Amino acid sequence: MAKPDDRSDNLEKIAKNIGHTLKNMDEANDYLKAHGDEMSDEEKQRFQSKNQRREQTVSGLREEARDEAAYSKTH
């Protein structure tokens, strides 16, 4: 038998994921600032591309958090 859907801590989990992703973005930017002059253009581009994907992830997670908040108000 399937477990019942427990969404009680979804917002907390989403917020935690957003926080971790933002921290990773900050760390990547700090690394680029500190070591960018020692990195190849290709390496820098990889860091920048990864952060762009992280930005998209954060945007999606924020949308998911809004959906969860709306769901929790109705249930």
N, C-alpha and C positions, 0 to 999 in steps of 0.2 A: 504494500500500500504506500502511496506517495505521502511524503511529509506535507503538512499544511504550510502555506506560504507565510513565512514570518518576516515581515518588512520593518519590524520595530526599530532596528538599528541601521537601516540603509543610509539614512542621512548622515549618521556618524561615520560610517564606512566611506561614503563618498567624500565627506569633508577631509577625512584622513588621507585619502588618495590625492585629493587636490593639494593638500599641504605638502605631501611627499614630492609630487611632481613639480610644484613651485620651488621647493628646496633644491631639487636636482637642476632646475633651470638656472637658479642663482649660482649654484656651484660650478656649472658649466661656464657661465658668463665670467665668474671670478677667475676660473682657470684660463680662459681665453685672454682676459686682461693681463694676467700675470705671466703667461707663457706664449701668448700669441705671436710674439716676434721670433720665437724659436720653432714655431710650427710651420709646416708647409701649407700652402693655400688649400690643398685637398683636405688636410686635417681640420683646418679652420672651417671649411665648408661642411664637413661632416658634423662638427659641433653645432653649427648654425642650423643645419637641416634637422638635426635631432631636436633642437629647441623649438623649431617651428612645429614639428610634430607634437611636442609637448604642449605648446600653446593650443593646438587643435584639441588635444586630449582634455586640457583644462576647460576649454569652452564646452565640450561635450559633457563633461562631468558636472559643470555648473547647470547646464540645461537639465540633466538627469536629476540634480538636486532640487531644482524648481518643480519638476514633475513629482518627485517623491513628497515634497512639502505639500503640494496640492492634493495628492492622494491621501496623505495623512490627515488633512483637514476634513476630507469627506468620509473617512472610515474610522 
